[in-house]
Amino acid sequence: MEMTGEYRTVEPPERLVSTESWGDGWPETLNTLTLREEGGHTTITQRTEYPSIDARDAAMRTGMADGMSSSFDRLAGYLVSQVPPGPDLTVAMKLELVPIPVADLDRARAFYQDLAGFAVDVDVRPAPGVRIVQLTPPGSACSILLARGLPDVEMPVGSQRGLHLVVADIQQARAVLVERGVEMGEVVDVGRGVKYAGFADPDGNTWTLQEMAWRSADF
C-alpha cells in the first residue's frame, strides 16, 4: 500500500493542511485538520475534499469512515493514557449499618432472625431507654439496626423501602424464606439476567431479593 502527500500549511497548534493519495489511480484529496481548545478539551475536526462526488462516494464505500473513527478513538485513548495521574482523592468507605424503623423491637428481631435468617450480632441496652439490636444477613458485610431511644436514626415506622438482598439463586432463596414463613412476592424476570422477588417485614419496610446472573461467582 502506497501513500504520498505533502503538507501545504502548518499553523501550530491549530491547523494542518495536507494532500493525500493512496496510489493505483486513487484520487488525491485535500485534508484540513483543525484543533480547537475550549474549557480544557480539544475538539479535532478533519475535512477531506475529493475532486468529484463519484470519487468521494467510492471512498465511502470502502469503509474508510469506520476506519477513521476507529483511529481517532485509539488516538483519544492514547492521549488519555499520557495524562499524569492526579492525587488520589478517593477515600475507602464500607457501608456498615442500615437503620430499619420498626414499632416493636422484639417482633422485628424475631422476624429478621427466625424468618429472614439474619444473625443477631448485638442486642444491648447501653443506657436507660436505649436498646440497640444489630443483625446481619448471611454472607453480608453490612448489617441492619433496630433501635429505640436513638434520635439520630429515627424515621417513620415502615418507611425504609426497597432494600436489596443479592442472591445466587432467587428461586432457591425464595423457597427457603417461604418455608420459614415469609410472605414472598413472585419472581419477576426483568431481562438481561436480572430477577426480583419482594417481601416486607411486619412494619411494612420492604426488601427485594435480586438475582444477577453475572454475580453468581461472588457466592
CORVEN-V155559 format. One line per field, one symbol per residue. phi: phi as a letter, one per 20 degrees, with the letter a starting at -180 (. if undefined). psi: psi as a letter, one per 30 degrees, with the letter a starting at -180 (. if undefined). burial: b if it has 16 or more other ideal C-beta (glycine too) atoms within 10 Angstrom, else e. Layout:
phi = ???
psi = ???
burial = ???
This chain:
phi = .dccrbedcccfddbccbebbdmlnfffdddcdcccebmnddddccddddfbffffffffffnffffffffffffffffffefgfeffdfcfccfdbdfdfcecfffffffffeeenfeeebbccfbgmdccccccfgneedddcdbcndgfdfbggneecmfddecfcfffffffffffoefdfffdeenlmdccbdbcefenfdccfcdcgfegffd
psi = kkkllkkekjikhfkkkllkkgahgkkkljkjkkkkkkhgkkkkkkkjklfleeeeeeeeffgfeeeeeeeeeeeeeeeeffkkkakjgkkkkkkekjkjjlejeeeeeeeeeeefgkkjekjliflkgkkkkklkkkgkfkllkklkgjefgklkkgfkkhkkjklejeeeeeeeeeefgkjkllkkjglhgkklkllllffgkklkkkkjeffeff.
burial = eeeeeeeeeeeeeeebbeeeebeeebeebebeeeeeeeeeeeeeeeeeebeeeeeeeebeeeeeeeeeeeeeeeeeeeeeeeeeeeeeeeeeeeeeeeebbbeeeeebbebbeebbebeeeeeeeeeeeebbbbbbbeeeeebbbbbeeeeeeeeeebebeeeebbbeebeebbeebeeeebebeeeeeeeeeebbbbbbbebebebbbbbbeeeeeee
